[in-house]
Amino acid sequence: MPFYNIGEHIPEKPDIVSPNEPMDGCWHDNFTHTMQPHLCGETFDLEQLKQALDPKL
């Protein structure tokens, strides 16, 4: 494959990413908004982190 397609679709639509779909990856806005306060030390919610990091979601 000569290139990698990353979808920037709002609202998020992860079902466009799969071997037979048009995108190889997808920008995930909710992931960014969940991780930023955790990485900056503003909050810590283990359940929220687990949900954000679960690739099936």
N, C-alpha and C positions, 0 to 999 in steps of 0.2 A: 504494500500500500504506500503510495508516494506522499500522503499527507494524513493528518489527524483532525477530524472535524469536532469542534467543541461548540455545543449549542448554548446560546444565551437567550433563553426563552422565559419571559415573565407573563403570566404566572409560571412557576416552575412546572415542568412537564417531564419528569424522569423517564417516562415510557418511550420517549423518542430515542433513547440510548439502548442499543442492543446490537448484536451482530448483524441483524437483518434490517435495522432501522437506519435513518439517514445520519445520525450523529454517533461519534465514538465516545464522547464525553459531554457533560452538561454542567454549566455554571450553577452553583447551588447557593442562592442568596440566604436562605434560612441558616445554612451551615455557618456562613460568615457572621451573621448577626447573633448566633448562639455562641460561637467560639470567641469572638472578640472580647466580651467582658470577662470570660474565664481566663484568657491569656493575659489580660491587663490586670488581673487580680481584683477585679471589682465584684466578682461573685464566684460561688462554687456550688454547683448542683450536680451531683454525680449521675443521677437519673437523666437529667437533661443532656449531659455530656455523652452518656451511653447511647441515647437515642440519636444524637447528632452524628455520632461516629459509626452507627450501624449502617453498613452499605446496602442492606436490604430495604431500608426505608428511604 
